[in-house]
Amino acid sequence: MFNLQRVNPSRAAFTPFIAVSLVLGSSVLLPGEASAISHTPPCRIDISDAHISTYLREVKEVNAVKINAVSICDKAQKDVTIYVEIHKTGWLSDHLVETFKSKEYSLIPPGKAINFEEAFVFCRNDRVTKYYGIVYGKALVEGKLVYAPRGRSKNILPLKCGT
C-alpha cells in the first residue's frame, strides 16, 4: 500500500460537469428570483478526468492511470462513502477496469470537502488506451439516506497506459 500525498486541487482536472445533486427538499421560486439561484447543487461529487499520476511516476517510479473525486455538501453529512470506477473504451463495448470504495467518513461538517484520491491502476505497458471515470456515493443528510447518482468524467482521454 502506498502512502499517497494530497494532490493540489488547482492541478487536478476537476469538472463541474459532474456536479451530482443530492436534492434535499423543494422550494418555491417567485418570479425574478431565478437569477439569484446558484447553478451549483448544495451537495455534489466532482470527478477528474483520467490522468497519469505524477506522484506515482516521480516518487514510486511506476506509471498508473488515476482518477480523483471530491464530495462537498452545504449540510452536515454522516456515514459518507464514495465509489469511483475506472473504465476504458473497447472495440465492442467499454470495460470496467476496477472499482474503488472510500473509507466510510463518520461525520463531515457543512462545507468541508472530502478528497478521494486513491483510485488508480498500474500500467502494464505503454499502449495508448482511452479512459474515463464514473463516480457515485451515499450519505446520511439530515437523518435521510441520500444516494448520489452516477456521474462521468467530462473527457475520455487517450493515455500511454495499457492495463
Disulfide bonds with the S-S distance in Angstrom:
Cys43-Cys73 1.85
Cys123-Cys161 1.95
